[in-house]
Amino acid sequence: MSKDLINLIEELENFELKVNSYYDDRDYASFIDSILVGKIKSLQFYFQKLDLKHLSQIIENIEFSNGEAITILEILRNYVLKEARKISSLVEPHADLPDDCRKYYLEARNIFHESPRSSAALLRLVIQMLMPHLGEKGKNINDDIKSLVTKGLPDEIQQALDYCRVIGNNAVHPGEINLDDTLELVQPLFEMINFIVEDRINRHKKIKQLYNQLPEKARKAIQDRNK
């Protein structure tokens, strides 16, 4: 969806109209207004889907009337499109990220540029909420990672989890890492979470789906063999 949103942002950024014709030619103005209304509605649709409530509310508050296209374009270009572009540069949540985690992932994504520390704290919460989906208790991230390691967790997944844990802990309890000045340390959290979900949830789901396509007789023989 981010790609489609970026394309729409670019269309609005590069949207051209002939100013004199817009004010002098009623048909031309009506044509421009109808195009712009459609693009603004599409923009709001994306904002709602990505839970960008503050940007969606700005669009909601715009009272579009004939002859206001130039003013509205300026409002969009001076703030809304700039903010939307910054947020769209961050990766979207993995399709298999559980819904209870997705809510906080999107919130962290939306506030990342304004407060990387708050964003990191929310992503730490995402990791904690993800743990029960990985078969752990979800009360203590460090203990949950240790438990997963004893069950054969691959090193790279353990490192991804610990990266999220350490950066997130520094957001909640400031320590050796100054997150206010280090966007570069917080931004990878989004990718790390998606990496974890891909390996621990999506990969297992794909394998199960393929396995379930085997004939029932073959699956029963496998079950009997493994008894």
C-alpha positions as CSV (number, residue, x, y, z in Angstrom):
1,M,0.0,0.0,0.0
2,S,2.9,2.4,0.7
3,K,3.9,2.2,-2.9
4,D,0.4,3.2,-4.1
5,L,0.3,6.0,-1.5
6,I,3.7,7.3,-2.6
7,N,2.5,7.3,-6.2
8,L,-0.5,9.3,-5.1
9,I,1.6,11.8,-3.1
10,E,3.8,12.3,-6.2
11,E,0.8,12.9,-8.4
12,L,-0.5,15.6,-6.0
13,E,3.0,17.1,-5.6
14,N,3.3,17.4,-9.4
15,F,-0.3,18.3,-10.0
16,E,-0.4,21.2,-12.4
17,L,-3.2,23.6,-13.3
18,K,-3.3,26.7,-15.4
19,V,-4.1,29.4,-12.9
20,N,-5.6,32.0,-15.3
21,S,-7.7,29.3,-17.0
22,Y,-8.8,28.0,-13.6
23,Y,-10.3,31.4,-12.7
24,D,-11.5,32.4,-16.1
25,D,-12.8,29.1,-17.6
26,R,-15.7,27.6,-15.6
27,D,-15.5,24.2,-17.5
28,Y,-11.8,23.9,-16.9
29,A,-12.2,24.8,-13.2
30,S,-14.9,22.2,-12.8
31,F,-12.7,19.6,-14.5
32,I,-9.8,20.3,-12.2
33,D,-12.0,20.3,-9.1
34,S,-13.5,16.9,-9.9
35,I,-10.0,15.4,-10.4
36,L,-8.7,16.9,-7.2
37,V,-11.7,15.7,-5.2
38,G,-11.1,12.1,-6.4
39,K,-7.4,12.2,-5.4
40,I,-8.2,13.7,-2.0
41,K,-10.7,11.0,-1.3
42,S,-8.1,8.4,-2.3
43,L,-5.6,10.0,0.0
44,Q,-7.9,9.9,2.9
45,F,-8.7,6.2,2.2
46,Y,-5.0,5.4,2.5
47,F,-4.6,7.5,5.6
48,Q,-7.5,5.6,7.2
49,K,-6.1,2.2,6.2
50,L,-2.7,3.1,7.7
51,D,-4.2,4.5,10.8
52,L,-2.8,8.0,10.1
53,K,-5.6,9.6,12.1
54,H,-4.1,13.1,12.4
55,L,-3.6,13.3,8.6
56,S,-7.0,11.8,7.9
57,Q,-8.6,14.4,10.2
58,I,-7.0,17.2,8.3
59,I,-8.5,15.9,5.1
60,E,-11.8,15.5,6.9
61,N,-11.8,19.1,7.9
62,I,-11.1,20.4,4.4
63,E,-14.3,22.0,3.1
64,F,-13.9,21.6,-0.7
65,S,-15.9,24.0,-2.8
66,N,-15.7,25.0,-6.4
67,G,-12.8,27.3,-7.1
68,E,-10.7,26.3,-4.0
69,A,-8.3,23.9,-5.7
70,I,-5.3,26.1,-5.5
71,T,-5.8,26.8,-1.8
72,I,-6.3,23.1,-1.0
73,L,-3.3,22.1,-3.0
74,E,-1.2,24.5,-0.9
75,I,-2.6,23.0,2.3
76,L,-1.7,19.5,1.2
77,R,1.7,20.4,-0.1
78,N,2.8,22.5,2.9
79,Y,2.2,19.8,5.5
80,V,0.0,16.8,4.7
81,L,2.0,15.4,1.8
82,K,5.3,16.0,3.5
83,E,4.2,14.1,6.6
84,A,2.7,11.3,4.6
85,R,5.9,10.9,2.6
86,K,8.0,10.6,5.8
87,I,5.8,8.0,7.3
88,S,5.5,6.0,4.0
89,S,9.3,5.7,4.0
90,L,9.0,3.2,6.9
91,V,8.1,-0.4,6.2
92,E,4.6,-1.5,6.7
93,P,3.8,-4.3,9.1
94,H,4.1,-7.9,7.9
95,A,0.8,-9.3,6.6
96,D,1.0,-12.0,9.3
97,L,1.8,-9.7,12.2
98,P,-1.1,-10.5,14.7
99,D,-3.8,-7.8,14.9
100,D,-3.2,-7.0,18.5
101,C,0.5,-6.2,17.7
102,R,-0.3,-4.4,14.4
103,K,-2.2,-1.6,16.2
104,Y,1.0,-0.6,18.1
105,Y,3.3,-1.2,15.2
106,L,1.3,1.3,13.1
107,E,1.2,3.8,16.0
108,A,5.0,3.5,16.4
109,R,5.3,4.1,12.6
110,N,3.1,7.2,12.7
111,I,5.1,8.9,15.5
112,F,8.6,7.8,14.6
113,H,9.8,11.1,13.2
114,E,8.3,13.1,16.0
115,S,9.5,10.9,18.8
116,P,11.8,8.0,18.0
117,R,12.0,7.2,21.7
118,S,8.2,6.7,22.0
119,S,8.3,4.8,18.8
120,A,10.9,2.4,20.2
121,A,8.9,1.9,23.4
122,L,5.8,1.0,21.4
123,L,7.8,-1.5,19.3
124,R,9.2,-3.1,22.5
125,L,5.6,-3.5,23.4
126,V,4.9,-5.2,20.1
127,I,7.7,-7.7,20.8
128,Q,6.3,-8.4,24.2
129,M,2.8,-8.9,22.8
130,L,4.2,-11.1,20.0
131,M,5.7,-13.6,22.5
132,P,2.4,-15.4,23.3
133,H,2.0,-15.9,19.6
134,L,5.4,-17.7,19.6
135,G,4.3,-19.9,22.5
136,E,5.8,-17.9,25.3
137,K,4.3,-16.2,28.4
138,G,4.8,-12.6,27.2
139,K,5.6,-11.3,30.7
140,N,9.4,-10.9,30.5
141,I,10.9,-10.5,27.1
142,N,14.4,-11.7,28.2
143,D,13.0,-14.9,29.8
144,D,10.9,-15.5,26.7
145,I,13.9,-15.2,24.4
146,K,15.9,-17.5,26.7
147,S,13.1,-20.1,26.5
148,L,12.9,-19.8,22.7
149,V,16.7,-20.4,22.5
150,T,16.4,-23.6,24.5
151,K,13.8,-24.7,22.0
152,G,16.2,-24.3,19.1
153,L,15.6,-20.6,18.1
154,P,18.0,-19.7,15.2
155,D,20.8,-17.3,16.2
156,E,19.7,-14.6,13.8
157,I,16.2,-14.6,15.2
158,Q,17.6,-14.4,18.7
159,Q,19.8,-11.5,17.7
160,A,16.8,-9.7,16.1
161,L,14.7,-10.2,19.2
162,D,17.5,-9.0,21.5
163,Y,18.1,-6.0,19.3
164,C,14.5,-5.0,19.7
165,R,14.6,-5.8,23.4
166,V,17.8,-3.7,24.2
167,I,16.7,-0.7,22.0
168,G,13.2,-0.8,23.5
169,N,14.5,-1.1,27.0
170,N,16.6,2.1,26.5
171,A,13.5,3.9,25.3
172,V,11.6,2.9,28.5
173,H,14.6,3.2,30.9
174,P,17.2,5.5,29.4
175,G,20.7,4.0,29.7
176,E,23.8,3.9,27.5
177,I,22.0,4.6,24.2
178,N,20.6,8.1,23.5
179,L,17.6,7.4,21.2
180,D,16.6,11.0,20.8
181,D,19.7,11.6,18.6
182,T,19.8,8.2,16.9
183,L,17.0,7.6,14.5
184,E,19.3,5.0,12.8
185,L,19.1,2.7,15.8
186,V,15.3,2.9,16.0
187,Q,14.3,2.6,12.4
188,P,15.6,-1.0,11.9
189,L,13.2,-2.2,14.7
190,F,10.4,-2.1,12.1
191,E,12.4,-4.4,9.7
192,M,13.5,-6.6,12.6
193,I,9.9,-7.3,13.7
194,N,8.9,-8.1,10.2
195,F,11.9,-10.4,9.9
196,I,10.9,-12.2,13.1
197,V,7.3,-12.6,11.9
198,E,8.4,-13.9,8.5
199,D,10.5,-16.6,10.1
200,R,8.5,-17.6,13.2
201,I,4.9,-17.2,11.8
202,N,4.8,-16.9,8.0
203,R,7.3,-19.6,7.2
204,H,5.6,-22.1,9.5
205,K,2.2,-21.2,8.1
206,K,3.4,-21.8,4.5
207,I,4.9,-25.2,5.4
208,K,1.7,-26.2,7.1
209,Q,-0.4,-25.2,4.1
210,L,1.8,-27.2,1.8
211,Y,1.8,-30.2,4.2
212,N,-2.0,-30.2,4.4
213,Q,-2.1,-30.5,0.6
214,L,-0.7,-34.0,0.9
215,P,-3.2,-36.8,0.5
216,E,-4.9,-37.8,3.8
217,K,-3.5,-41.3,3.5
218,A,0.0,-40.0,3.3
219,R,-0.4,-37.7,6.3
220,K,-1.8,-40.6,8.3
221,A,1.1,-42.8,7.4
222,I,3.5,-40.1,8.6
223,Q,1.6,-39.7,11.9
224,D,1.8,-43.5,12.4
225,R,5.5,-43.5,11.7
226,N,6.1,-40.7,14.2
227,K,4.3,-42.4,17.1
